[in-house]
Amino acid sequence: MKNIANLGIITIITSFLITYLLGFLIIPVLKKLKAGQTTKEIGPVWHKSKTGTPTMGGIFLIFGVGSSLIFSIISIFLINKNDVNISSSILSNSDLIRIFASLFCALSLGALGFIDDFIKVIHKHNKGLSPMQKTTFQLTIVILYFITLSINKCISTSVNIPFFGQVDFGIFYYIISVLGMYGIINAVNLTDGLDGLVSSVTAVYAIAFIIISNILKNIGINMVSCSLLGGCLGFLAWNFFPAKVFMGDTGSLFLGGLVASLGFGINEPVLILIVGIIYVIEAMSVVIQVTYFKLTHGKRIFKMSPIHHHFEMSGYSEVKILCLFSTITAIFGLFGILFVKTI
């Protein structure tokens, strides 16, 4: 078991190194292909200086996380290759299903993001796939994810809710969960608006789930969390202000899939909302802004949404916003850990 514990650290390091080192190979290729970011006209004026910065960097984030996760699975079986029973008790079939379901979901979303980014790069504008196309594909991927977990009995319709205890939603669980996961995936995508923001917030989120999954003895999700942490740190080395590369929808949709699957993989989806409070705030700021704008015929609550742009336009630097949002995630991560200990 000591070897298994050490494997988590090795997984983080492996994911970090692969993601970081691939940056040296892929970023020059992206520059050569002129796969540069096109800044939105409605964004802050000073963001125009970011125009031309290579995007689709999520490619090497995906390779780092995916390959380190596969490495970890193989290593677990090699550690105990002479004792099948021990191997089975360490990594059960349900663990493997959760790992591959999470990876399938994230990789499929990453592929969708890549297509969207590719269209933007080729046409040199911010219009990729249509909202309807993205929504259709995202919902299809999410539904397949839940079908996989449900068929293999790796999910429960009973949910632990703070102050209410365990509530069984029955068939409505799947409807709520599909819509909820779709929302979180896009909330993570919205958070990717400043240099290093979504990478740092997600790294802290992953740390919280490493601890939570360890408490719940869910080795499969623990491994996914370790791979996610290493990948985020490896990408952050390139994406920290001033960013040398952006992850694009390729990376942010991939991260969104993993972020959501960590909570559903341990059958505690409420933790996504607690630990991922920043994603929720980012998404809600857009909803509130748009709704208020329409109801008041042009008035705004925030200077700009998502809310990280409001802080920018209020005088906060990108680094300060990154530190603030990561700190908030860490605080709510502690709440999430305490919640799990009371279950």
Residue pairs with C-beta under 8 A, 6 or more apart in sequence:
1 90
3 79
4 76
4 79
4 90
4 219
7 72
7 75
7 76
7 79
7 223
8 210
8 222
8 223
8 226
9 226
10 72
10 75
11 68
11 69
11 71
11 72
11 223
11 226
11 227
11 230
12 226
12 227
12 229
12 230
12 233
13 230
14 67
14 68
14 71
14 72
14 230
15 64
15 65
15 67
15 68
15 69
15 226
15 227
15 228
15 229
15 230
15 231
15 234
16 64
16 230
16 231
16 233
16 234
17 64
17 230
17 234
18 60
18 63
18 64
18 67
18 68
18 234
19 60
19 61
19 63
19 64
19 65
19 230
19 231
19 233
19 234
19 235
20 64
20 234
20 235
20 237
20 238
22 59
22 60
22 63
22 64
23 57
23 60
23 234
23 235
23 237
23 238
23 244
23 245
25 60
26 57
26 59
26 60
27 54
27 57
27 238
27 244
27 245
30 54
30 55
30 56
30 57
30 245
31 54
33 121
34 121
35 54
35 55
35 56
35 117
35 121
36 51
36 52
36 53
36 54
36 55
36 121
37 50
37 51
37 52
37 53
37 54
37 55
37 246
37 248
38 51
38 120
38 124
38 125
38 126
39 47
39 48
39 50
39 51
40 47
40 126
43 304
43 309
44 304
44 309
44 312
44 313
50 243
50 246
53 243
53 244
53 245
53 246
54 244
54 245
54 246
55 117
55 120
55 121
55 245
55 246
55 247
55 248
55 250
56 114
56 117
56 118
56 121
56 246
56 247
56 248
56 250
56 251
57 235
57 238
57 239
57 245
57 246
57 247
57 248
57 250
57 251
58 110
58 113
58 114
58 117
58 235
58 247
58 248
58 249
58 250
58 251
58 252
58 253
58 254
58 255
59 114
59 250
59 251
60 235
61 231
61 232
61 234
61 235
61 247
61 251
61 254
61 255
62 106
62 107
62 110
62 250
62 251
62 254
64 227
64 230
64 231
64 234
64 235
65 106
65 227
65 228
65 230
65 231
65 254
65 258
66 103
66 107
66 227
68 226
68 227
68 230
68 231
69 99
69 103
69 223
69 224
69 227
72 223
72 226
72 227
73 91
73 96
73 99
73 223
76 87
76 90
76 91
77 87
77 91
79 87
80 86
80 87
80 90
81 87
90 219
91 219
91 220
92 220
93 152
94 152
94 153
94 154
94 220
95 218
95 219
95 220
96 220
97 148
97 149
97 152
97 154
97 220
98 149
98 154
98 218
98 220
98 221
98 224
98 261
98 265
99 220
99 221
99 223
99 224
101 145
101 148
101 149
101 154
101 261
101 265
102 221
102 224
102 257
102 258
102 261
102 262
102 265
103 224
104 144
104 145
104 148
105 141
105 142
105 144
105 145
105 257
105 258
105 260
105 261
106 254
106 255
106 257
106 258
106 261
107 254
107 257
108 141
108 144
108 257
109 138
109 141
109 185
109 253
109 254
109 256
109 257
110 250
110 251
110 253
110 254
110 257
112 129
112 134
112 137
112 138
112 141
112 249
112 253
113 248
113 249
113 250
113 251
113 252
113 253
113 254
114 248
114 249
114 250
115 128
115 129
116 128
116 129
116 134
116 249
116 250
117 128
117 248
117 249
117 250
118 128
119 127
119 128
119 129
120 126
120 127
120 128
128 249
129 137
135 182
138 182
138 185
138 186
138 253
139 178
139 182
141 257
142 178
142 181
142 182
142 185
143 178
145 181
145 261
145 264
146 155
146 174
146 177
146 178
146 181
146 264
148 154
149 155
149 264
150 174
154 265
155 264
155 267
156 267
157 168
157 169
157 170
157 171
157 173
157 174
158 166
158 167
158 168
158 169
159 166
159 167
159 168
159 169
159 173
159 267
159 268
159 269
159 270
160 166
160 268
160 270
160 339
160 343
161 167
161 270
162 270
162 274
162 339
169 176
177 264
177 269
180 269
180 272
181 260
181 264
183 283
184 256
184 259
184 260
184 272
184 276
184 279
185 253
185 256
185 257
185 259
185 260
186 256
186 283
187 256
187 276
187 279
187 280
187 282
187 283
188 198
188 202
188 252
188 253
188 255
188 256
188 259
188 276
188 279
189 249
189 252
189 253
189 256
190 279
190 282
190 283
190 286
190 306
191 197
191 198
191 201
191 252
191 278
191 279
191 282
191 306
191 308
192 198
192 246
192 247
192 251
192 252
192 255
193 306
193 308
193 309
194 241
194 308
194 312
194 318
194 321
194 322
195 239
195 240
195 241
195 242
195 243
195 318
195 322
196 236
196 239
196 240
196 241
196 243
196 318
196 322
197 308
197 318
197 321
197 322
197 325
198 247
198 252
198 255
199 232
199 233
199 235
199 236
199 239
199 240
199 247
200 232
200 236
200 322
200 325
200 326
201 278
201 279
201 322
201 325
201 326
201 329
202 228
202 232
202 255
202 259
203 229
203 232
203 233
203 236
203 326
204 326
204 329
204 330
204 333
205 259
205 262
205 275
205 276
205 329
205 333
206 225
206 226
206 228
206 229
206 232
206 262
207 225
207 229
207 330
207 333
208 275
208 329
208 330
208 333
208 334
208 336
208 337
209 221
209 225
209 228
209 262
209 263
209 266
209 271
209 275
210 222
210 225
210 226
210 229
211 333
211 337
212 266
212 268
212 271
212 275
212 336
212 337
212 340
213 219
213 221
213 222
213 225
213 262
213 266
214 222
215 337
215 340
215 341
216 266
216 268
216 340
218 265
218 266
220 265
221 262
221 265
221 266
224 258
224 261
224 262
224 265
225 262
228 255
228 258
228 262
232 255
235 247
235 251
238 244
238 245
239 245
239 246
239 247
241 317
241 318
241 319
241 322
247 255
259 272
259 276
259 279
260 272
262 272
263 269
263 270
263 271
263 272
263 275
263 276
264 272
268 340
268 343
270 339
271 336
271 339
271 340
273 280
274 332
274 335
274 336
274 339
275 329
275 332
275 333
275 335
275 336
276 329
277 328
277 329
277 332
278 325
278 328
278 329
281 307
282 306
282 307
282 308
283 306
285 302
285 305
285 306
285 307
285 310
286 305
286 306
288 301
288 302
288 305
289 300
289 301
289 302
289 305
290 305
292 299
292 300
292 301
293 299
293 300
302 309
302 310
303 309
303 310
303 313
303 314
304 310
304 312
304 313
308 321
308 325
311 320
311 321
311 324
312 318
312 321
316 324
